[in-house]
Amino acid sequence: MDAVRGIALIGMMGIHLLPAWTDRFEPTLSWLLFAGKSAALFAVLAGVSLAFSSGGRRPLRGLTLTAARAALAVRGVLILGIGLAIANVDMPAYIILAYYGVMFILAIPLLGLSSGKVAVTALAFALVGPVLMQALRDRLPEPGYDPTFATAFGDPAVFFSQTLLTGVYPALPWMAYICAGLAVGRLDLTAVRTQSRLLAGGAALAVAAWLLSVLALGPLGGLKAIEDATPSLSHEAISDALIWGPDPSLPTSSWWWLAIAAPHSTTPLDILLTIGTSLAAIGAVLLAARGVGGLLTPLAAAGSMTLTLYSAHLLILATGFLADEPYLAWGLQVAAALVFAVVWQKAKGRGPLERMIAAATARARNHVLNSAAQPK
């Protein structure tokens, strides 16, 4: 699972650094592979890790569940804080960390759910979240770029609306990814049958979501309805939105906009498609690990400390390092991340930021357990 997370990290770096289009203004291979999919995979894997930390196949109950929830609350607040702090640095990328922290906090009451129940919850978030986002967007304040501490304390209305509904990674619709990961983490991931079903089922879900979008926009008349309802956008601009995603946010001129499946559009079909690609990636890597597990060691090392490496990548990105040489910049950063991760893991174990968060969450967990053990 750490190796899958390492792949997601490399994909996020690629989206931040590599060109999105060719000289003919066609999507590059990196865009097709990673756009929207890497961030979604990160969120799904976050849900898997929450399942692992709350009992795995058998959800915790009673006091141990309460302790796990307390630990998750601390984890969410710390990651939120890191995201708000890094957002003060000017960089050419949207930052997922603050949204990530909010998602962890929202997941606290879900830790005790079984795989089936949390899967149904994922579907509910995928369907209802985007509708709520579209229905309320025009009534909510403009989100700005990335939330910072100044936003959180100086303009809480913007902060909450941005992190929950109007931002690039709105937590309410994106909770579908967390729930999908929780459902996956409750399965027997060591079984070949489970791994094969994740690969086949995820691929089928992604293809089905894409075909539904094509059907809705074509034969069912969705694209024409969008063009008629959005005269401010030319046919070319709408076509671009279907490829590159909305800029900066999904228009609210027609409910048919929710039928697109473009990257970062946060529509039901976009969410289902990227949940599908995430499940397929998890299944594929788990199956591959049976035969070539040793080759995945550098990826797994990087995946075990993605918070540290992702944060470092953002800070390097802000310096403009090799901005005119995107492929070289990406290659060097990926190589540096893999080498650092392998060396650090052998010497210290967890990554620097991961060690800090693990220590804080352990204190929260132990505080709950020890308080209950003390005589009244």
Summary of the structure (lengths in Angstrom):
residues: 376
radius of gyration: 20.5
end to end distance: 42.2
largest distance: 72.9
contacts: 1315
relative contact order: 0.16
helix: 74%
strand: 1%
